[in-house]
Amino acid sequence: AKAICDHVRDIWFGTPEGEF
């Protein structure tokens, strides 16, 4: 996760980086 949103989303949902 490059951005904060990606980082948080990666931890909470565990989705691959590239969403937002």
CHARMM-style PDB file with segment names, atoms N, HN, CA, C and O in Angstrom:
ATOM      1  N   ALA     1       0.847  -1.202   0.000  1.00  0.00      PROA
ATOM      2  CA  ALA     1       0.000   0.000   0.000  1.00  0.00      PROA
ATOM      3  C   ALA     1       0.878   1.246   0.000  1.00  0.00      PROA
ATOM      4  O   ALA     1       1.656   1.475   0.926  1.00  0.00      PROA
ATOM      5  N   LYS     2       0.742   2.035  -1.038  1.00  0.00      PROA
ATOM      6  HN  LYS     2       0.111   1.849  -1.791  1.00  0.00      PROA
ATOM      7  CA  LYS     2       1.572   3.235  -1.179  1.00  0.00      PROA
ATOM      8  C   LYS     2       0.972   4.409  -0.418  1.00  0.00      PROA
ATOM      9  O   LYS     2       1.696   5.207   0.176  1.00  0.00      PROA
ATOM     10  N   ALA     3      -0.354   4.511  -0.440  1.00  0.00      PROA
ATOM     11  HN  ALA     3      -0.942   3.863  -0.923  1.00  0.00      PROA
ATOM     12  CA  ALA     3      -1.031   5.634   0.220  1.00  0.00      PROA
ATOM     13  C   ALA     3      -1.581   5.203   1.573  1.00  0.00      PROA
ATOM     14  O   ALA     3      -1.624   4.014   1.890  1.00  0.00      PROA
ATOM     15  N   ILE     4      -2.005   6.197   2.375  1.00  0.00      PROA
ATOM     16  HN  ILE     4      -1.969   7.163   2.118  1.00  0.00      PROA
ATOM     17  CA  ILE     4      -2.550   5.892   3.702  1.00  0.00      PROA
ATOM     18  C   ILE     4      -3.811   5.056   3.564  1.00  0.00      PROA
ATOM     19  O   ILE     4      -4.009   4.094   4.307  1.00  0.00      PROA
ATOM     20  N   CYS     5      -4.660   5.419   2.621  1.00  0.00      PROA
ATOM     21  HN  CYS     5      -4.499   6.200   2.018  1.00  0.00      PROA
ATOM     22  CA  CYS     5      -5.922   4.698   2.400  1.00  0.00      PROA
ATOM     23  C   CYS     5      -5.628   3.236   2.075  1.00  0.00      PROA
ATOM     24  O   CYS     5      -6.275   2.329   2.599  1.00  0.00      PROA
ATOM     25  N   ASP     6      -4.644   3.022   1.200  1.00  0.00      PROA
ATOM     26  HN  ASP     6      -4.119   3.758   0.774  1.00  0.00      PROA
ATOM     27  CA  ASP     6      -4.279   1.658   0.830  1.00  0.00      PROA
ATOM     28  C   ASP     6      -3.733   0.911   2.036  1.00  0.00      PROA
ATOM     29  O   ASP     6      -4.021  -0.271   2.226  1.00  0.00      PROA
ATOM     30  N   HSD     7      -2.946   1.601   2.848  1.00  0.00      PROA
ATOM     31  HN  HSD     7      -2.712   2.561   2.694  1.00  0.00      PROA
ATOM     32  CA  HSD     7      -2.336   0.974   4.014  1.00  0.00      PROA
ATOM     33  C   HSD     7      -3.402   0.544   5.005  1.00  0.00      PROA
ATOM     34  O   HSD     7      -3.393  -0.588   5.488  1.00  0.00      PROA
ATOM     35  N   VAL     8      -4.323   1.455   5.308  1.00  0.00      PROA
ATOM     36  HN  VAL     8      -4.330   2.375   4.917  1.00  0.00      PROA
ATOM     37  CA  VAL     8      -5.395   1.157   6.260  1.00  0.00      PROA
ATOM     38  C   VAL     8      -6.290   0.067   5.700  1.00  0.00      PROA
ATOM     39  O   VAL     8      -6.657  -0.869   6.410  1.00  0.00      PROA
ATOM     40  N   ARG     9      -6.638   0.185   4.440  1.00  0.00      PROA
ATOM     41  HN  ARG     9      -6.339   0.946   3.862  1.00  0.00      PROA
ATOM     42  CA  ARG     9      -7.519  -0.799   3.813  1.00  0.00      PROA
ATOM     43  C   ARG     9      -6.841  -2.167   3.765  1.00  0.00      PROA
ATOM     44  O   ARG     9      -7.494  -3.202   3.896  1.00  0.00      PROA
ATOM     45  N   ASP    10      -5.525  -2.154   3.578  1.00  0.00      PROA
ATOM     46  HN  ASP    10      -4.994  -1.314   3.472  1.00  0.00      PROA
ATOM     47  CA  ASP    10      -4.777  -3.410   3.519  1.00  0.00      PROA
ATOM     48  C   ASP    10      -4.814  -4.106   4.868  1.00  0.00      PROA
ATOM     49  O   ASP    10      -4.863  -5.334   4.940  1.00  0.00      PROA
ATOM     50  N   ILE    11      -4.792  -3.323   5.933  1.00  0.00      PROA
ATOM     51  HN  ILE    11      -4.753  -2.325   5.875  1.00  0.00      PROA
ATOM     52  CA  ILE    11      -4.808  -3.897   7.281  1.00  0.00      PROA
ATOM     53  C   ILE    11      -6.213  -4.356   7.660  1.00  0.00      PROA
ATOM     54  O   ILE    11      -6.396  -5.455   8.183  1.00  0.00      PROA
ATOM     55  N   TRP    12      -7.214  -3.495   7.389  1.00  0.00      PROA
ATOM     56  HN  TRP    12      -7.065  -2.602   6.965  1.00  0.00      PROA
ATOM     57  CA  TRP    12      -8.584  -3.825   7.769  1.00  0.00      PROA
ATOM     58  C   TRP    12      -9.148  -4.939   6.904  1.00  0.00      PROA
ATOM     59  O   TRP    12      -9.540  -5.994   7.402  1.00  0.00      PROA
ATOM     60  N   PHE    13      -9.184  -4.687   5.588  1.00  0.00      PROA
ATOM     61  HN  PHE    13      -8.866  -3.830   5.183  1.00  0.00      PROA
ATOM     62  CA  PHE    13      -9.806  -5.648   4.672  1.00  0.00      PROA
ATOM     63  C   PHE    13      -8.799  -6.697   4.202  1.00  0.00      PROA
ATOM     64  O   PHE    13      -9.152  -7.856   3.979  1.00  0.00      PROA
ATOM     65  N   GLY    14      -7.546  -6.278   4.055  1.00  0.00      PROA
ATOM     66  HN  GLY    14      -7.260  -5.337   4.236  1.00  0.00      PROA
ATOM     67  CA  GLY    14      -6.523  -7.205   3.599  1.00  0.00      PROA
ATOM     68  C   GLY    14      -6.550  -7.351   2.092  1.00  0.00      PROA
ATOM     69  O   GLY    14      -6.121  -8.368   1.546  1.00  0.00      PROA
ATOM     70  N   THR    15      -7.064  -6.317   1.417  1.00  0.00      PROA
ATOM     71  HN  THR    15      -7.413  -5.491   1.860  1.00  0.00      PROA
ATOM     72  CA  THR    15      -7.149  -6.352  -0.038  1.00  0.00      PROA
ATOM     73  C   THR    15      -5.833  -5.893  -0.650  1.00  0.00      PROA
ATOM     74  O   THR    15      -5.106  -5.120  -0.026  1.00  0.00      PROA
ATOM     75  N   PRO    16      -5.512  -6.346  -1.843  1.00  0.00      PROA
ATOM     76  CA  PRO    16      -4.279  -5.970  -2.523  1.00  0.00      PROA
ATOM     77  C   PRO    16      -4.257  -4.471  -2.827  1.00  0.00      PROA
ATOM     78  O   PRO    16      -5.305  -3.871  -3.067  1.00  0.00      PROA
ATOM     79  N   GLU    17      -3.080  -3.872  -2.819  1.00  0.00      PROA
ATOM     80  HN  GLU    17      -2.229  -4.359  -2.624  1.00  0.00      PROA
ATOM     81  CA  GLU    17      -2.962  -2.442  -3.075  1.00  0.00      PROA
ATOM     82  C   GLU    17      -3.291  -2.119  -4.531  1.00  0.00      PROA
ATOM     83  O   GLU    17      -2.913  -2.857  -5.441  1.00  0.00      PROA
ATOM     84  N   GLY    18      -3.994  -1.015  -4.740  1.00  0.00      PROA
ATOM     85  HN  GLY    18      -4.301  -0.415  -4.001  1.00  0.00      PROA
ATOM     86  CA  GLY    18      -4.376  -0.629  -6.093  1.00  0.00      PROA
ATOM     87  C   GLY    18      -5.824  -0.182  -6.132  1.00  0.00      PROA
ATOM     88  O   GLY    18      -6.349   0.166  -7.190  1.00  0.00      PROA
ATOM     89  N   GLU    19      -6.472  -0.191  -4.966  1.00  0.00      PROA
ATOM     90  HN  GLU    19      -6.046  -0.473  -4.106  1.00  0.00      PROA
ATOM     91  CA  GLU    19      -7.873   0.233  -4.907  1.00  0.00      PROA
ATOM     92  C   GLU    19      -7.959   1.754  -5.041  1.00  0.00      PROA
ATOM     93  O   GLU    19      -8.481   2.276  -6.027  1.00  0.00      PROA
ATOM     94  N   PHE    20      -7.431   2.464  -4.018  1.00  0.00      PROA
ATOM     95  HN  PHE    20      -7.007   2.041  -3.217  1.00  0.00      PROA
ATOM     96  CA  PHE    20      -7.470   3.921  -4.036  1.00  0.00      PROA
ATOM     97  C   PHE    20      -6.101   4.471  -3.686  1.00  0.00      PROA
ATOM     98  OT1 PHE    20      -5.917   5.687  -3.645  1.00  0.00      PROA
TER      99      PHE     20
END
